[in-house]
Amino acid sequence: MFNRHKFFASYLQNFSKDYEKSLEGFLPDEQIHLTDTLLAILECYKQNPIDYKQAQKIQGELLKEYRKRLNNYNKMAPSEYFGEESMKHLDLQYDLDVENKGEAENFFTEYERKNFLTRAEILLRNHKRMLYLQTEPKTESNEDGVGSSVKTKGKTKRGAEDNVTALNQEQTALLIHFLQQTKIIFKDEDLNNKEAGQAFSLLTGYSADTLRQTLSKTEIERIATKKNLTELHNVLTRLGILIDNKIRGKK
């Protein structure tokens, strides 16, 4: 006999696992953004009728921002759990060897689906709270204990690959890393990652907290790809040419 309670619990557990896997490779702030996006999509599936058009629009905006970085997210496809007679549901029917797999009576009733969406929303919001505990507050204290933050009013709001500056966020973090390695700027105890992130946030408009996180040893190793290193090298080569021309007296 089909144990619907056991199936429901397994389905929720699978969603939790796929959701957490879909966040791999993203910084905490980015994971919060992905979670907020999933919550927005989930809200579309709570509508009657389901707002598929808005859900697709939200997914499209996410793809536009992260592009190929979403490959793992798309593979896990956590939002597919929200739909009626979803493939995720069918896959679990086969995994649990449910009798009459794929038959309508084996899928969630509307009550069960709405119950699942409620439980999934609670799970997402709880995980989001945990992610907040891994990030720095927007307002930080200076040495005198007075609250201060990087001023952004009136400045260009940065987006992924917007080309406002020559280097993207990852390449900017690599620039900071190599400037420290070559002793052009302070390093280690004289300039920690938090301070470097704040300084270059003012110079580039990128998030100070995201830069701080990207400057960790693990993240530097991850972003030191051939593409990022080549782009950084090209930009520094152009800088070298400008300096060389100045030395030679050229305009």
Number of C-alpha atoms within 10 A of each C-alpha: 5 13 8 13 10 9 18 17 12 14 18 17 13 17 22 17 12 19 21 17 16 21 19 13 15 15 18 21 19 15 20 22 15 19 21 15 18 22 19 16 21 23 18 20 22 16 10 7 8 15 15 14 9 15 19 13 12 17 16 12 12 15 16 12 13 13 12 11 12 20 13 15 21 15 11 18 17 20 22 16 22 23 18 15 18 14 13 18 23 17 14 16 20 13 9 13 11 16 12 12 16 16 10 10 9 18 18 20 13 10 9 14 20 15 14 19 21 15 12 21 18 13 15 20 15 11 16 19 11 13 17 14 10 11 15 15 11 10 10 12 11 10 6 6 8 8 10 11 13 15 10 11 7 6 10 11 12 16 13 13 13 11 10 14 14 14 19 21 22 22 22 22 27 24 17 20 21 13 14 16 13 10 10 10 14 15 17 9 7 8 14 13 22 16 15 22 24 20 16 18 22 15 10 19 21 23 18 24 23 22 25 20 21 24 24 14 10 10 17 17 12 12 17 15 13 9 11 17 16 13 16 19 14 12 14 13 12 11 12 12 12 14 13 12 12 11 10 9 8 9 7
